[in-house]
Amino acid sequence: MIIIETIFIVLVMVFLAFSVRVVAEQQRIAFFRLGRYAGLKGPGVILVVPYMDRDCKIIIGDQGMFMAGKESLWNSRCLLCSRTPFPLARR
């Protein structure tokens, strides 16, 4: 009986190890349960069901870009202010 209890405890620990996700402050997780969108979660510690839930991390924080010889201010992927003598060109 001890062997069965030990196997059960080990399986529960493995299940918990695969089901815990830690989401940072500037991130969210989009959940897909059985291939369908199930909502956003985060930040913090989140439990998922292995092999039933899929997750995709989304970064929602402000991101800046360094451009040599130009001054620019970025906020949430929108250009707020640009001090350049010529318009920005995509490469």
C-alpha positions in Angstrom: 0.0 0.0 0.0 2.9 2.3 0.7 4.1 2.0 -2.9 0.8 3.0 -4.4 0.6 6.1 -2.1 4.1 7.1 -3.0 3.4 6.7 -6.7 0.2 8.8 -6.3 2.1 11.6 -4.4 4.9 11.6 -7.1 2.3 11.9 -9.9 0.5 14.8 -8.1 3.8 16.6 -7.7 4.7 16.1 -11.4 1.2 17.4 -12.3 1.7 20.5 -10.2 5.2 21.1 -11.6 3.8 21.2 -15.2 0.7 23.2 -14.3 2.2 26.2 -12.5 3.0 29.3 -14.5 4.5 32.6 -13.2 3.6 35.7 -15.1 5.6 38.9 -14.7 4.1 42.3 -13.9 4.2 43.6 -17.5 2.9 40.4 -19.0 -0.4 38.5 -19.5 -1.2 35.0 -20.6 -3.8 34.3 -23.3 -5.4 30.9 -22.6 -6.5 28.5 -25.2 -8.5 25.5 -23.8 -8.9 22.7 -26.3 -8.0 25.1 -29.1 -10.6 27.8 -28.2 -9.8 31.2 -26.6 -10.6 31.1 -22.9 -9.4 34.5 -21.7 -6.5 36.5 -20.3 -4.7 35.8 -17.0 -2.0 37.5 -15.0 0.1 38.8 -13.4 1.1 36.3 -10.7 1.0 32.6 -10.2 -1.4 30.8 -12.5 -2.4 27.1 -12.7 -3.1 25.5 -16.0 -4.3 22.0 -16.9 -1.4 20.2 -18.8 -2.3 18.9 -22.3 -5.7 20.7 -22.1 -4.6 24.3 -21.9 -2.2 26.2 -24.1 -0.8 29.6 -23.2 0.7 32.4 -25.1 2.6 35.2 -23.2 1.8 38.8 -24.2 4.0 41.7 -23.2 2.0 44.8 -22.5 4.8 47.1 -21.1 6.2 50.1 -22.7 9.0 49.4 -25.2 11.5 51.9 -26.5 13.8 51.8 -29.4 17.3 53.3 -29.7 18.1 55.0 -32.9 21.6 56.3 -33.5 21.8 60.1 -34.1 18.1 60.6 -33.4 16.0 61.4 -30.4 12.7 59.7 -30.1 10.2 59.0 -27.3 8.1 55.8 -27.5 5.1 54.8 -25.4 3.2 51.6 -26.0 4.4 51.2 -29.6 3.2 54.7 -30.6 5.6 57.5 -31.6 4.9 60.5 -29.3 7.7 62.8 -30.2 10.5 62.7 -32.8 13.3 65.3 -33.2 14.7 64.3 -36.6 15.5 66.4 -39.6 13.9 63.7 -41.9 11.0 61.3 -41.4 11.6 57.8 -40.0 12.1 55.2 -42.7 11.5 51.5 -42.4 14.4 49.2 -43.2 
